[in-house]
Amino acid sequence: MAGNITEANISAGNTTWFGVCGQTASNPASSFSIIAEPGKISCFDVNVGSCEKNIVFLNLLFSQSPETITSLKRGNISLLNSYISDPGQDASATLPFSLTYQTSFGNVIAVPTTYTNAAIPTAFRMGYVQDQNNNIVIITQVVKDLKGFNGSMFDFQAMLPTNGSNTSYYVTVDLSCAPVGPRPSGGGGPGGGGVGTPISQPPPQNITEPEEPKPEKPEICIPEIVCGAWGPCDEDGYRYQSCEDLHGCSEIEIFHVEKCPEEPPAPGPEELEEPLMPRPQEEELPCLSAGLLLIIILILIVLYKRRKKKNERTG
């Protein structure tokens, strides 16, 4: 797996990734191309232009196509694995984070991302996106003078995937500047009169400068996060849940990402249970009580004795 640019990783037989690093300059930006050689590192300077005011975001885009980029979307991990075509390289392990990137084409959410500096785990952020024609594009945010893989100070550091052979990448600058307000119009001095006519000046006035308002103590904003329902699963087996801060404490887009739950196996044919047959009821024999039986026996004995006496008399 390729995770960070280090001398050990590059020299230990890496046949998939190509490392890039370097500084940026404020000269007018221009696009150019480089050749990505698997297992190598190339450091160079990039002209990115400048802003009159503040920079909103500054990205470098490394595209495998010379076509002008008109849109960007989250990269498909399966496509990247298929392109690398190396069983020892798993793009989902190389790019384990899902983050949002600000670009000139809008915010791109859930971008597979990694950080390419082992010494500083959150330095040199880079992500995998695709352009309008599904070409592979690596996006990296430009920073200012961070210590790179070899201890030198760099403004960018990233890794470019290859399929084991030299690959052309086309580098473009994605820069957004903060808007500049209207400039104050310059005023001229007092107008001049005719020759010999003095210029009258208004009498001086005592002008009191207004007191500067005291800075108010910033209020502490406590976020209240509310999330919607989970969205459908995408082709990579992930689903997303958009969330919102009801108090608007931050402009950062909030969402959750998780692997789709496995569907339960389809139930097999149910076994039919044989209905229980009612047990035949045994016929109940009439039951005579012992007392009644004894009375009948006594009666029979008495009748027998009487009959016997009667026979003796007649005989």
NORWOTA-V617813 format. One record per residue. PHI is phi as a letter, one per 40 degrees, with the letter a starting at -180 (none if undefined). PSI is psi in degrees with one decimal (NA if undefined). BURIAL is b if it has 16 or more other C-alpha atoms within 10 Angstrom, else e. Layout:
PHI:PSI:BURIAL, PHI:PSI:BURIAL
This chain:
none:141.7:b, b:121.8:b, b:-39.3:b, b:151.9:b, c:111.1:b, b:156.1:b, c:-34.8:e, c:-45.5:e, c:-43.6:b, c:-37.1:b, c:-1.6:e, c:32.2:e, g:25.2:e, c:119.4:b, b:18.7:b, b:-45.3:b, b:150.4:b, b:125.8:b, c:140.9:b, b:149.3:b, a:166.3:b, i:-170.9:b, b:162.7:b, b:154.9:b, b:155.3:e, c:11.9:e, c:160.2:e, d:135.2:e, c:148.3:b, a:147.3:e, c:152.8:e, a:173.6:e, b:155.8:e, b:162.4:e, b:119.8:e, c:113.9:b, b:121.2:b, d:134.0:b, g:6.6:b, b:168.2:b, b:138.5:b, b:127.7:e, b:134.6:e, a:165.3:e, c:149.2:e, b:128.8:b, c:120.3:b, b:-2.2:b, g:-169.6:b, a:165.9:b, b:143.3:e, c:-32.1:e, b:-135.8:e, c:155.5:e, c:128.4:e, c:-51.5:e, a:155.9:b, a:113.9:b, b:153.0:b, b:133.1:b, b:123.9:b, b:104.8:b, b:146.3:b, c:-0.8:b, b:140.6:b, c:-3.8:e, c:149.4:e, c:131.7:e, c:129.0:b, b:-13.6:e, a:157.6:e, b:148.2:b, a:168.0:b, d:136.7:b, c:146.3:b, c:113.9:b, c:-39.8:b, c:-40.3:e, c:-41.2:e, c:-42.0:b, c:-39.3:b, c:-37.2:e, c:-45.7:e, c:-40.2:b, f:44.4:e, b:113.3:e, d:-24.8:e, c:-4.6:e, b:120.0:b, b:110.5:b, c:-32.3:b, c:-29.1:b, c:-32.9:e, c:-36.3:b, b:76.3:b, c:-12.3:e, b:157.2:e, b:108.5:b, b:166.0:b, b:138.8:b, b:133.1:b, c:127.4:b, b:171.4:b, c:-11.2:e, b:16.6:e, h:171.7:e, c:133.1:e, b:116.4:b, c:160.8:b, f:41.4:b, c:126.7:b, d:124.4:b, b:153.9:b, a:170.0:b, b:134.1:b, b:21.2:b, b:113.0:b, c:-31.8:e, c:-35.8:e, b:100.6:e, c:-22.9:e, b:27.1:e, b:148.6:b, f:68.9:b, c:133.8:b, a:147.9:b, b:166.6:b, b:117.1:b, b:176.3:b, b:148.8:b, c:-169.8:b, c:-19.1:e, b:18.8:e, g:18.2:b, c:147.8:b, c:130.1:b, b:130.5:b, b:126.2:b, b:134.3:b, b:137.9:b, c:134.7:b, c:131.6:b, b:-168.5:b, b:108.7:e, f:68.5:e, b:150.9:b, c:125.7:b, c:-162.9:b, c:-28.5:b, b:13.9:e, g:-9.6:e, c:160.9:e, c:126.5:e, b:157.2:b, c:-19.9:b, a:154.2:b, a:127.9:b, a:174.3:b, b:136.2:b, b:128.1:b, c:147.5:b, b:170.4:b, b:25.6:b, g:-4.3:b, b:167.4:e, c:134.3:e, b:136.4:b, c:135.3:b, b:141.0:b, b:122.5:b, b:126.3:b, b:156.3:b, b:132.8:b, b:96.6:b, b:136.3:b, b:129.0:b, b:149.9:e, c:143.0:e, c:146.9:e, b:130.7:e, c:169.3:e, c:141.1:e, c:141.4:e, c:137.0:e, c:137.7:e, c:137.2:e, b:143.7:e, c:174.1:e, c:-179.7:e, c:142.3:e, c:150.4:e, c:146.6:e, c:-162.1:e, c:177.0:e, c:129.7:e, g:-4.4:e, c:120.8:e, c:152.1:e, c:117.3:e, c:136.4:e, b:138.4:e, c:149.7:e, c:146.1:e, c:144.3:e, b:146.6:e, c:108.6:e, b:122.5:e, c:125.2:e, c:134.9:e, c:143.8:e, c:138.5:e, c:132.0:e, c:140.0:e, c:136.7:e, c:133.1:e, c:146.4:e, c:129.0:e, c:136.6:e, c:142.1:e, c:121.7:e, c:120.9:e, b:113.6:e, c:149.3:e, b:103.4:e, c:128.6:e, b:130.3:e, b:147.2:e, c:-165.1:e, c:157.2:e, c:138.9:e, c:178.0:e, c:159.4:e, c:138.0:e, c:-177.0:e, c:-14.6:e, c:0.6:e, g:24.0:e, b:154.1:e, b:158.1:b, b:148.7:b, b:117.1:e, c:139.6:e, b:163.3:e, a:138.7:b, c:109.5:b, c:-23.1:e, c:-5.1:e, f:40.3:e, c:-23.1:e, a:151.5:e, c:1.0:e, c:131.8:e, c:132.4:e, b:130.9:b, a:161.3:b, b:147.1:e, b:135.6:b, a:158.4:e, c:142.1:e, c:138.5:b, c:143.6:e, c:136.7:e, c:140.1:e, c:146.5:e, c:147.0:e, c:135.2:e, c:140.1:e, c:173.9:e, c:131.5:e, c:138.0:e, c:129.0:e, c:127.6:e, c:133.0:e, c:131.8:e, c:139.3:e, c:126.9:e, c:134.1:e, c:135.9:e, c:132.6:e, c:132.9:e, c:132.1:e, c:135.0:e, c:129.5:e, c:122.0:e, c:142.0:e, d:129.9:e, b:122.1:e, c:139.8:e, c:153.7:e, c:-37.0:e, c:-44.7:e, c:-39.5:e, c:-40.5:e, c:-39.6:e, c:-42.8:e, c:-41.8:e, c:-43.1:e, c:-41.5:e, c:-43.5:e, c:-40.4:e, c:-44.4:e, c:-44.6:e, c:-37.4:e, c:-44.2:e, c:-41.1:e, c:-43.0:e, c:-35.8:e, c:-42.0:e, c:-39.9:e, c:-39.0:e, c:-36.3:e, c:-37.2:e, c:-41.3:e, c:-14.5:e, c:NA:e
